[in-house]
Amino acid sequence: SYLFPCFQQGGLELRKREIFRLLGRLIATSISDGYIIDLPISIALCRIILNQSVDMKDYREIDKNFSQSVLSLRRLCCQYENLVAEASQGRTDTAESMSKLSQMISNMYIYFTVPGTDNRELIPGGNEIRVTPENFRQYLDRLTQVVLIEDTMDQVVEIKKGISDILPITCLRFFTPEEFQALLCQKDTTKWKAEEIRRNTICCHGYDESSPQVHFLVNVLTSFNADQRAKFLLFVTGSTRLPVGGWDKLSPKLTVVKKSCVSPDVTLPTCSTCQMYLKLPCYSSLAILRERLLYAIHNGQNYFALD
């Protein structure tokens, strides 16, 4: 699921304003530092931040069922409007279809409120105003305006303030919504290549590029799926994603050193995350290294040691 501000009854309280401003600062910092963050911001929110138009198609990432329901109503509205337009041009064979659609719209018993809420009104007195074929378009336009624009206004203002604390907000005009979303939270779908890992790995203190364990490590990393890649990166860098530009932009480079221990094959690897310093026992086989590394990255994320 993707992030999108929700309606705040009575306005946005101070604490929540501070949180949304902090979110803006996080977005700006990730852009300025070139790091992709694990923050699934919706394309709808990206469009709003960039002052671009947004519609219910963009809302699919947030609430697929709600979006599909509104889009279905919009198609029904368009059908009715097309029949009205044809009738106004003198066509006489549309009367029956118009009557059926009109009856269908009236029988839906929709009022000028936001669906799924406790009768939150779209216009004053909306609880008492029933949707008819004549005001159907007004209802749909008002629903889109409230859900996508008015309900998010206070939150987006604070996000923009946070961005402006770090970067000039005008910098964002160079991005399309899709580019902006990818810059912040692009999904990792590309398998790692052995050469890019070797090129950006420093081997020392017991290991060099020809060490069997280094070859084991590279082979294991290139076999990882997206979830395993994310967990490995979190283990060694503190982030689930590589910076923009991939391995070549990783700073500092990944350092792999030999971990001294009595029984290497039963010892887990550890990492000094701040220095991206992987301490790898001298495993006897690729299979053992893979097993030990996977165990460490899946179960050792909360481990902290002063070593």
Secondary structure, 3 states (H helix, E strand, C coil): CCECCCCCCCCCCHHHHHHHHHHHHHHHHHHHHCECCCCCECHHHHHHHCCCCCCHHHHHHCCHHHHHHHHHHHHHHHHHHHHHHHHHCCCCCCHHHHHHHHHHHHCCCCECECCCCCCCECCCCHHHCECCCCCHHHHHHHHHHHHHCHHHHHHHHHHHHHHHHHCCHHHHHHCCHHHHHHHHHCCCCCCCCHHHHHHCEEEECCCCCCCHHHHHHHHHHHHCCHHHHHHHHHHHHCCCCCECCHHHHCCCCEEEEECCCCCHHHCCCEEEHHHCEEEECCCCCHHHHHHHHHHHHHHCCCCCCCC
